[in-house]
Amino acid sequence: MNWVAASLLSALFLGVYELCTKHAVRANSVAPVLFFSTLTAALVWLALLAVQWLHPGALPASLVPGSLTWTQHAQLLLKSFIVASSWGFTYLAVKHLPLSLGSPIRATSPLWTLAGALIILGERPSLIELLGVLTTLVSFVGLSLAGRQEGVHFHHNKWVGFILVGTLLGSVSALYDKYLLGRQHFTVPTVQAWFSIYLFVGFLPLAFGWWARWWPRGSFQWRWSIPLIALALLVSDYIYFSALRDPHSLVSLVMSLRRGSTLLAFAGGMLLFGERNGWRKLPAVLGILTGILLTMMG
């Protein structure tokens, strides 16, 4: 599959992931949601690893993780730590912010990824790409003004700060993904399998702390959207990793295309969760998506 088409298909499943995440964490404790969703992903890959160990050759090569050195395991462990940190901030923010506000903020991640790609990976944007970045920034300011209609003031709302930190860490993860897949030549199943397993292990202490009441906590209610978080993200990430492995792909453009998920998340927030002030936010959301489109055209 062409890396552009793969990025867009990944965006579709990422939108489903964002809707499932919002459904799972609404008035629900975040720690067990993270625990059970990462457990689902880890079990999928542990089952595939077991099949490959018991019946070598039974799985297609696209689902068989390669062998790794201890150094390579450490590299994937670092990726899991970055993503776990990003998710911790993001899930708490999504719980408290309207999805029609939080998802467009997360859609600015291509801006930060582009900056990192310029500095770290040596990617060079065109004039149109830079125009896309400027459009995204202006739209972000417009979104902050629309958010005030719901009592969300960007400059002193801690949940906005949380989602911004989570978004920045997500951009760091994207740059690291390109390094692992494009320059270190890890295979897609290798990255996804061990990343999923290590991520679950990383969230075990958090889940135990929640269960042992190490801090004041709310109640937890099981919802079927919790395992769907993992399944939607597994599909989205697999396609996304495949796009990054293409030697012609630029991580800044892949991330821009992938954030087209904002359209689905924004519409879902309005239709499924009854979020308000959609028309006030719509121009800013369209502005962010226009910035993404300009970046892609560049």
C-alpha positions, -999 to 999 in steps of 0.1 A, spaced: 0 0 0 12 35 -9 24 54 23 -1 82 17 -30 58 14 -17 39 45 -16 72 65 -52 80 56 -64 45 65 -45 47 98 -63 80 104 -97 63 101 -89 37 128 -72 64 149 -105 83 149 -123 51 162 -96 48 189 -103 84 201 -140 78 202 -136 46 222 -111 63 245 -136 91 253 -164 66 259 -142 45 282 -128 73 304 -160 94 308 -168 94 346 -144 65 350 -110 58 366 -82 62 341 -57 37 356 -78 5 351 -88 17 317 -52 19 307 -45 -14 323 -72 -34 306 -67 -18 272 -30 -24 272 -36 -60 285 -58 -66 255 -31 -55 231 -4 -75 249 -26 -107 249 -31 -104 211 7 -103 205 14 -130 231 -11 -153 214 6 -146 180 41 -152 196 28 -185 211 15 -197 177 48 -189 161 67 -207 188 45 -238 187 40 -239 149 68 -221 131 57 -209 97 20 -210 105 18 -172 105 24 -148 76 57 -130 77 38 -97 83 28 -110 118 61 -126 129 84 -105 152 121 -108 145 148 -117 170 163 -89 190 195 -81 209 194 -68 244 202 -33 231 172 -35 207 150 -46 235 161 -15 255 153 7 225 117 -7 224 115 -3 262 123 34 258 95 37 232 71 21 256 81 46 284 76 76 261 42 63 250 31 54 285 40 90 297 21 105 267 -10 83 274 -10 91 311 -13 128 304 -36 124 274 -62 100 290 -66 123 320 -71 153 298 -96 135 275 -116 125 306 -121 161 316 -122 180 283 -148 178 255 -136 155 227 -145 182 202 -119 204 220 -93 178 230 -90 161 196 -82 192 176 -55 201 202 -40 167 196 -43 173 159 -15 199 163 10 171 168 22 172 132 34 208 139 57 196 167 67 165 147 76 187 118 98 209 140 115 178 154 120 163 119 137 196 108 161 196 137 167 159 143 160 140 111 171 168 87 138 169 68 133 201 48 98 215 44 86 235 15 70 270 16 36 254 15 44 232 44 55 262 64 22 279 55 4 249 68 22 252 101 12 289 104 -24 280 95 -24 254 122 -11 278 148 -36 305 140 -64 279 141 -52 267 175 -56 303 188 -91 303 174 -99 270 191 -87 284 224 -112 313 220 -140 289 212 -131 269 242 -138 298 265 -175 294 256 -174 262 276 -154 277 305 -121 262 293 -94 289 294 -63 275 278 -38 296 297 -48 283 332 -67 250 326 -45 222 338 -62 196 315 -53 217 285 -17 216 298 -20 179 302 -31 173 267 -4 196 253 23 176 272 7 144 260 7 157 224 44 168 226 54 134 239 34 118 211 54 138 186 86 126 203 73 91 199 66 96 162 101 108 156 115 78 175 93 55 154 108 69 122 142 63 136 135 27 146 116 17 115 133 39 88 169 40 100 174 10 124 152 -12 101 131 -28 128 102 -47 113 66 -36 119 55 -67 139 87 -66 160 81 -30 171 44 -35 177 47 -68 195 73 -58 221 61 -23 225 26 -36 233 40 -61 259 64 -36 275 36 -10 276 14 -34 296 42 -42 320 48 -5 325 12 1 335 11 -27 360 24 -6 389 -1 21 381 -30 -4 382 -17 -20 414 -15 15 430 -50 22 420 -62 -11 434 -43 -7 466 -56 29 470 -22 45 472 -40 78 462 -77 90 463 -95 74 434 -129 72 418 -148 41 409 -143 19 378 -170 6 355 -162 -20 329 -171 -9 293 -166 -28 261 -151 3 246 -120 -5 267 -107 -35 247 -119 -18 215 -94 10 223 -66 -15 220 -79 -33 189 -85 0 170 -51 13 179 -34 -20 170 -48 -17 135 -41 20 132 -5 16 145 3 -14 123 -7 6 92 11 37 105 43 18 112 41 3 77 39 38 62 70 49 82 90 20 69 86 33 33 119 50 25 100 78 6 78 87 35 84 118 57 74 115 93 60 150 93 37 143 64 26 109 78 17 125 111 -2 153 93 -23 128 73 -29 106 103 -44 135 122 -72 136 98 -88 114 125 -98 148 141 -128 149 117 -142 116 129 -135 124 166 -150 159 163 -182 146 147 -184 118 172 -180 142 201 -210 162 188 -233 133 177 -225 106 203 -216 126 234 -238 157 229 -210 181 232 -219 218 228 -207 248 208 -198 227 178 -204 254 153 -182 278 172 -153 253 171 -159 241 135 -140 270 118 -109 264 140 -111 226 134 -114 232 96 -84 256 99 -63 229 116 -73 204 90 -64 230 63 -30 234 78 -26 196 77 -37 196 41 -12 223 32 15 204 49 6 173 29 6 193 -4 40 207 4 
